[in-house]
Each structure stands twice: as structure tokens, then as C-alpha cells.
Amino acid sequence: MSVLESNDIVLQKDDDGIFDLVIDDDGDFLTNDFLDTSLLRSIYGERRALPNEVPIPQKRRGWIGNLNRDYEDGSKVWLFEQSELSRSTINGVKSEIENGLEWLLDFDAALSYNVSVSITDELSMLAEISIQRSLSKTDNRYFVLFENSGVTE
């Protein structure tokens, strides 16, 4: 079964901004036909930094599930958490999100995707992702990546 034919577990954000699984009336996980869980994992899952990106090995982070695998899940968006909101940061975040989403094409979960990253009036970074899953189905999702994280150039 390809990812296109499967259901995604519904995640719901609580008042504290924490995502949790949703249980339906039958006591099972609530599912729907979208890729939100996969998108969250692709963007916010931490891919380990390279030595030239973070010189101190203990600070390179990364998900333990990526060890000893040919393919790494997640992205390195976390490298930009403390960065000033600049054109360079926007370009770097966009590139990392695209790297994190590449599996969608590799595993035939999508036909194409488009990522747009911008700075809001509130000095937050917003990512807009459009995923064409079939000729007739396109999903659009928005993620606030960093809030009040710096000044623009």
C-alpha cells in the first residue's frame, strides 16, 4: 500500500501548543486522508547536523532512529531557531524543509510539493506547503516555525 492510499493519524494542538493523538468514540486513533503527521515529522523531526554545521558532537542533536540508516527522517530547521529573521535564514529554512519533504517524492507519496517561507508582521516565520498528492488532490498546510525570534534585515 502506498502512502497515498493510507490514512494519517489525526493530531490536535492543545492550548499549550502541544500536539496529541485524537481518540475516536470507539477508542481507536482518529484518522483522516491527509499527511499532517508526516509533515510534522518531516519538518520538526531533527536530522543530525554535520561537523561543519555544529563543531561540538554533543550539540549536533538528531533523532536516534536515524542511526545506521541510509535515509534520515526530519530536517535541520532546528539549526535556525536562534537565527535573526533575515533573507539568509528564510532561504536556509526553506531548503531544510524541502530536504525534509523529499521522501514524499522518493516514496511516491506525492507528485510534487512547493514550499514558501515568509516573515509575518509579528516577526514570526511562516512556512506554507502545497503538496500535490494526485492529479485531483492538493493539500495546503501552514506552519508557524519561530515566533518573535529576531529582527529583519
C-alpha positions in Angstrom: 0.0 0.0 0.0 1.4 3.4 -0.9 1.2 6.3 1.4 -1.2 7.9 -1.0 -3.8 5.2 -0.2 -3.3 5.2 3.6 -4.9 7.3 6.4 -3.0 9.6 8.7 -3.4 9.7 12.4 -5.1 13.0 13.5 -3.0 15.2 15.8 -4.6 18.0 17.7 -2.8 21.0 19.2 -3.9 21.9 22.8 -3.9 25.3 24.5 -0.2 24.9 25.5 0.8 24.3 21.8 1.4 20.6 22.4 0.2 18.1 19.8 -1.5 14.9 20.9 -3.2 12.0 19.3 -7.0 12.1 19.0 -9.1 9.1 20.1 -12.4 8.5 18.4 -15.7 7.3 20.0 -14.7 3.7 19.5 -11.4 4.1 21.4 -9.3 3.9 18.3 -7.0 6.6 16.8 -8.9 9.0 14.7 -7.6 9.0 11.1 -8.2 11.2 8.1 -6.9 11.4 4.5 -4.0 13.8 4.8 -0.3 13.9 5.6 -0.2 16.2 8.7 1.6 13.7 10.9 4.2 13.0 8.2 4.6 16.8 7.6 5.2 17.4 11.3 7.8 14.6 11.4 9.4 15.9 8.2 9.7 19.5 9.4 10.2 19.2 13.2 11.9 15.8 13.4 15.6 16.6 13.9 18.2 15.4 11.4 21.7 15.3 12.9 23.9 18.3 12.0 27.2 17.7 10.2 30.6 18.6 11.8 30.9 21.7 9.7 27.5 22.9 10.8 27.9 22.2 14.5 31.5 21.5 15.6 30.7 20.1 19.0 29.5 16.5 18.6 27.2 16.6 21.7 25.3 19.6 20.3 24.6 18.1 16.8 21.2 16.7 18.0 19.3 14.4 15.7 16.9 11.6 16.1 18.3 8.3 17.4 16.1 6.4 14.9 18.2 7.8 12.1 21.3 6.0 13.3 22.7 3.3 11.0 20.2 4.0 8.2 20.8 5.0 4.6 17.9 7.5 4.8 17.4 10.2 7.5 14.0 11.4 8.6 13.4 15.0 9.6 15.1 18.3 8.8 17.7 20.7 10.2 15.2 23.5 10.7 16.3 23.5 14.3 19.6 25.0 13.3 17.8 28.3 12.6 15.9 28.5 15.9 18.1 31.3 17.3 18.8 33.0 13.9 17.9 36.5 13.1 15.0 36.7 10.7 16.8 37.6 7.5 16.7 36.6 3.9 19.6 34.1 4.5 17.6 32.5 7.3 14.5 32.3 5.2 16.4 30.6 2.4 18.1 28.2 4.8 14.8 27.2 6.4 13.1 26.7 3.0 15.9 24.5 1.8 15.8 22.4 5.0 12.0 22.0 4.8 12.4 20.9 1.1 15.1 18.4 2.2 12.8 17.0 4.9 9.9 16.6 2.4 12.0 14.9 -0.3 10.8 11.5 0.9 7.3 12.4 -0.4 8.6 12.1 -3.9 11.0 9.2 -3.3 8.3 7.0 -1.8 5.5 8.2 -4.3 3.5 9.8 -1.5 3.2 13.0 -3.7 3.6 14.1 -7.2 5.2 17.4 -6.3 5.4 19.9 -3.5 6.1 23.7 -3.2 7.5 25.4 -0.1 7.2 29.1 0.6 8.7 30.7 3.7 8.0 34.3 4.8 8.2 36.6 7.8 4.9 37.8 9.3 4.1 41.3 10.7 4.5 39.8 14.2 8.1 38.8 13.4 7.3 35.1 13.1 8.4 32.8 10.4 5.6 31.1 8.4 6.0 28.1 6.1 3.4 27.4 3.5 3.5 24.0 2.0 1.4 22.8 -1.0 1.5 19.1 -1.8 0.1 17.7 -5.0 -0.9 14.2 -4.0 -2.7 13.2 -7.2 -3.9 15.0 -10.3 -7.1 15.9 -8.4 -5.9 16.4 -4.8 -3.7 19.1 -3.4 -3.1 19.7 0.3 -2.1 23.2 1.6 -0.7 23.5 5.1 0.7 26.4 7.1 3.3 26.2 10.0 4.5 28.9 12.3 8.1 27.9 12.7 9.6 30.6 15.0 7.8 33.3 16.9 9.3 36.7 17.9 12.8 35.3 17.1 14.6 38.3 15.9 14.7 41.4 13.7 14.6 41.5 10.0 17.4 43.0 7.9 
